[in-house]
């Protein structure tokens, strides 16, 4: 991991709070500041499967309205019913080859859908919005 050096001008009150946190936790001031920056940074998407990273990276560029649309989106009853049907038939071992492929594609789409919703909600929270739990 490469490291960059940055010089910051901090308000005195913030500096004192960070320095005091470092003192009482027996950590370096640098550690405390890096932790605060990591905790306060927008959510990352590096730890998700590569096939979904582009979708999540695109969300970073949306305005708040676009993020709200993604965060509040829902699958249709028909989509959910078909997915549930295929899951049940898979559990029973009665899927055709075509249905196995369909289930695989639907599973990937559901994973993409849920990751997008969760990432949009996390970005909205980071931007200062109150996002109710679903």
VOBA-1610 file (N, C-alpha, C; in pm, whole numbers, padded with zeros to 5 digits, always signed):
BEGIN
Unk+00084-00117+00000Unk+00000+00000+00000Unk+00089+00124+00000Unk+00070+00210-00098Unk+00148+00332-00100Unk+00087+00433-00002Unk+00170+00524+00041Unk+00128+00624+00139Unk+00159+00761+00083Unk+00065+00852+00096Unk+00083+00990+00053Unk+00089+01080+00176Unk+00161+01189+00166Unk+00169+01286+00274Unk+00084+01406+00238Unk+00002+01449+00334Unk-00087+01563+00315Unk-00070+01655+00435Unk-00064+01783+00410Unk-00058+01881+00517Unk-00196+01943+00531Unk-00252+01937+00651Unk-00387+01991+00676Unk-00380+02105+00778Unk-00464+02201+00758Unk-00483+02307+00857Unk-00616+02276+00926Unk-00609+02238+01054Unk-00728+02199+01129Unk-00769+02310+01225Unk-00899+02328+01242Unk-00944+02420+01348Unk-00891+02370+01483Unk-00857+02463+01569Unk-00794+02425+01696Unk-00880+02329+01777Unk-01010+02351+01783Unk-01098+02264+01862Unk-01095+02121+01808Unk-01095+02105+01676Unk-01090+01972+01616Unk-00955+01907+01646Unk-00848+01983+01634Unk-00716+01929+01664Unk-00710+01880+01809Unk-00760+01960+01902Unk-00756+01920+02043Unk-00837+01793+02066Unk-00953+01783+02002Unk-01035+01662+02019Unk-00964+01539+01965Unk-00901+01551+01850Unk-00827+01438+01792Unk-00705+01402+01877Unk-00634+01503+01923Unk-00516+01479+02006Unk-00555+01413+02138Unk-00664+01456+02196Unk-00711+01396+02321Unk-00754+01251+02298Unk-00819+01225+02188Unk-00858+01087+02154Unk-00735+01001+02139Unk-00633+01053+02073Unk-00509+00978+02056Unk-00445+00948+02192Unk-00446+01048+02280Unk-00385+01030+02412Unk-00457+00923+02492Unk-00590+00933+02501Unk-00663+00839+02588Unk-00670+00699+02528Unk-00659+00686+02398Unk-00663+00553+02336Unk-00523+00497+02314Unk-00421+00575+02352Unk-00281+00535+02337Unk-00248+00499+02192Unk-00298+00581+02104Unk-00269+00566+01961Unk-00202+00695+01914Unk-00136+00687+01801Unk-00073+00808+01749Unk-00181+00900+01693Unk-00149+01028+01688Unk-00242+01125+01630Unk-00269+01089+01485Unk-00166+01046+01414Unk-00183+01007+01274Unk-00284+00892+01261Unk-00273+00791+01348Unk-00368+00679+01345Unk-00512+00727+01366Unk-00529+00816+01461Unk-00663+00867+01492Unk-00718+00945+01374Unk-00636+01028+01313Unk-00681+01108+01199Unk-00714+01018+01080Unk-00629+00920+01052Unk-00656+00828+00940Unk-00785+00751+00965Unk-00804+00706+01090Unk-00928+00635+01123Unk-01050+00726+01102Unk-01039+00849+01147Unk-01151+00943+01131Unk-01182+00968+00983Unk-01077+00978+00901Unk-01098+00998+00758Unk-01160+00874+00694Unk-01116+00755+00734Unk-01174+00632+00679Unk-01320+00620+00719Unk-01350+00648+00844Unk-01488+00637+00892Unk-01578+00741+00827Unk-01522+00857+00796Unk-01601+00964+00740Unk-01597+00974+00589Unk-01533+00879+00525Unk-01523+00880+00378Unk-01645+00813+00317Unk-01674+00846+00191Unk-01785+00778+00126Unk-01755+00628+00119Unk-01861+00548+00119Unk-01838+00403+00116Unk-01764+00360-00010Unk-01675+00267+00007Unk-01599+00215-00105Unk-01669+00095-00168Unk-01616+00051-00279Unk-01675-00065-00347Unk-01567-00161-00392Unk-01445-00143-00341Unk-01334-00229-00382Unk-01351-00374-00335Unk-01426-00394-00227Unk-01437-00528-00171Unk-01555-00608-00225Unk-01623-00556-00326Unk-01733-00631-00389Unk-01678-00703-00512Unk-01747-00809-00557Unk-01698-00880-00676Unk-01680-00784-00794Unk-01579-00812-00874Unk-01543-00725-00986Unk-01660-00701-01081Unk-01746-00801-01098Unk-01857-00785-01193Unk-01956-00677-01150Unk-01954-00636-01022Unk-02048-00535-00973Unk-01982-00399-00950Unk-01851-00392-00954Unk-01782-00268-00920Unk-01819-00152-01010Unk-01836-00177-01139Unk-01874-00070-01231Unk-02010-00010-01197Unk-02104-00096-01158Unk-02237-00048-01120Unk-02229+00044-00998Unk-02149+00003-00900Unk-02138+00083-00778Unk-02059+00211-00802Unk-01955+00204-00884Unk-01878+00324-00916Unk-01966+00427-00985Unk-02058+00382-01069Unk-02148+00474-01139Unk-02240+00547-01041Unk-02274+00482-00931Unk-02362+00547-00833Unk-02295+00667-00768Unk-02163+00662-00755Unk-02089+00772-00693Unk-02111+00904-00768Unk-02143+00896-00896Unk-02160+01016-00978Unk-02304+01067-00983Unk-02399+00991-00924Unk-02538+01035-00927Unk-02564+01148-00829Unk-02660+01233-00864Unk-02704+01334-00768Unk-02793+01266-00665Unk-02833+01341-00563Unk-02913+01282-00455Unk-03045+01224-00507Unk-03109+01291-00601Unk-03235+01240-00655Unk-03219+01104-00720Unk-03113+01088-00795Unk-03085+00960-00858Unk-03057+00851-00756Unk-02983+00888-00652Unk-02955+00791-00546Unk-03082+00750-00472Unk-03171+00847-00447Unk-03298+00813-00381Unk-03379+00717-00467Unk-03380+00738-00599Unk-03455+00647-00688Unk-03400+00505-00678Unk-03269+00492-00675Unk-03209+00358-00664Unk-03238+00299-00527Unk-03219+00377-00421Unk-03238+00327-00285Unk-03382+00284-00259Unk-03477+00349-00323Unk-03619+00319-00299Unk-03679+00225-00403Unk-03598+00179-00497Unk-03651+00092-00602Unk-03692-00043-00546Unk-03784-00106-00615Unk-03837-00236-00573Unk-03846-00329-00693Unk-03834-00456-00668Unk-03859-00558-00770Unk-04011-00577-00778Unk-04058-00615-00896Unk-04202-00639-00912Unk-04240-00771-00846Unk-04368-00784-00816Unk-04419-00910-00759Unk-04391-01026-00852Unk-04406-01004-00982Unk-04382-01111-01080Unk-04236-01155-01077Unk-04143-01059-01068Unk-04001-01094-01062Unk-03969-01174-00936Unk-04023-01130-00825Unk-03999-01199-00698Unk-04061-01338-00699Unk-04180-01349-00754Unk-04248-01478-00759Unk-04170-01578-00846Unk-04121-01532-00960Unk-04045-01621-01048Unk-03915-01665-00981Unk-03849-01574-00916Unk-03725-01608-00846Unk-03753-01711-00737Unk-03857-01686-00656Unk-03893-01780-00550Unk-03929-01917-00607Unk-04003-01917-00718Unk-04041-02044-00781Unk-03917-02123-00825Unk-03825-02055-00889Unk-03703-02122-00933Unk-03619-02171-00815Unk-03612-02092-00710Unk-03538-02134-00591Unk-03599-02262-00532Unk-03730-02266-00523Unk-03798-02384-00468Unk-03777-02506-00556Unk-03792-02487-00685Unk-03772-02599-00777Unk-03626-02646-00775Unk-03534-02554-00755Unk-03393-02590-00743Unk-03371-02673-00616Unk-03435-02631-00509Unk-03424-02705-00382Unk-03474-02848-00399Unk-03578-02863-00479Unk-03635-02995-00503Unk-03560-03074-00610Unk-03465-03007-00678Unk-03388-03073-00781Unk-03464-03096-00911Unk-03560-03009-00940Unk-03644-03030-01058Unk-03631-02920-01163Unk-03517-02855-01169Unk-03496-02750-01269Unk-03444-02810-01400Unk-03493-02755-01510Unk-03437-02791-01640Unk-03306-02714-01657Unk-03230-02749-01758Unk-03104-02678-01785Unk-03131-02530-01812Unk-03237-02501-01887Unk-03271-02361-01917Unk-03310-02287-01790Unk-03382-02354-01700Unk-03422-02290-01574Unk-03303-02270-01482Unk-03206-02361-01486Unk-03084-02343-01407Unk-03010-02217-01452Unk-03002-02198-01583Unk-02938-02079-01637Unk-03017-01954-01598Unk-03150-01962-01608Unk-03235-01849-01570Unk-03216-01815-01423Unk-03210-01916-01337Unk-03190-01892-01195Unk-03055-01827-01169Unk-02953-01874-01238Unk-02820-01814-01221Unk-02823-01666-01261Unk-02887-01635-01373Unk-02896-01496-01418Unk-02978-01412-01322Unk-03089-01467-01273Unk-03172-01394-01177Unk-03097-01370-01046Unk-03021-01470-01002Unk-02944-01454-00877Unk-02843-01341-00892Unk-02775-01336-01006Unk-02679-01229-01030Unk-02749-01094-01033Unk-02866-01088-01097Unk-02942-00963-01103Unk-02990-00920-00965Unk-03035-01014-00884Unk-03080-00981-00748Unk-02962-00930-00665Unk-02847-00995-00678Unk-02729-00948-00605Unk-02691-00807-00648Unk-02692-00782-00780Unk-02660-00649-00832Unk-02761-00546-00778Unk-02888-00581-00782Unk-02996-00493-00736Unk-02976-00457-00588Unk-02951-00557-00505Unk-02937-00532-00361Unk-02810-00453-00330Unk-02700-00483-00399Unk-02577-00406-00378Unk-02596-00260-00418Unk-02664-00238-00530Unk-02690-00100-00574Unk-02776-00025-00472Unk-02881-00089-00423Unk-02967-00026-00323Unk-02889+00009-00196Unk-02811-00088-00148Unk-02735-00067-00025Unk-02630+00043-00043Unk-02563+00043-00158Unk-02459+00145-00182Unk-02523+00283-00197Unk-02636+00290-00266Unk-02706+00419-00280Unk-02747+00472-00143Unk-02799+00385-00057Unk-02838+00427+00078Unk-02718+00474+00158Unk-02606+00402+00146Unk-02484+00441+00219Unk-02433+00576+00170Unk-02437+00599+00040Unk-02394+00729-00014Unk-02485+00841+00035Unk-02615+00815+00038Unk-02708+00917+00087Unk-02681+00949+00234Unk-02655+00845+00315Unk-02621+00870+00456Unk-02494+00952+00466Unk-02394+00918+00385Unk-02268+00991+00389Unk-02290+01137+00349Unk-02383+01161+00259Unk-02412+01298+00215Unk-02501+01372+00314Unk-02535+01309+00424Unk-02606+01377+00531Unk-02755+01351+00538Unk-02807+01262+00456Unk-02951+01232+00457Unk-02983+01126+00561Unk-03103+01130+00610Unk-03152+01024+00697Unk-03223+00923+00607Unk-03170+00802+00606Unk-03223+00698+00518Unk-03285+00592+00609Unk-03418+00576+00600Unk-03481+00473+00684Unk-03437+00333+00644Unk-03432+00244+00741Unk-03401+00104+00711Unk-03518+00043+00638Unk-03486-00044+00543Unk-03592-00107+00464Unk-03656-00220+00539
//
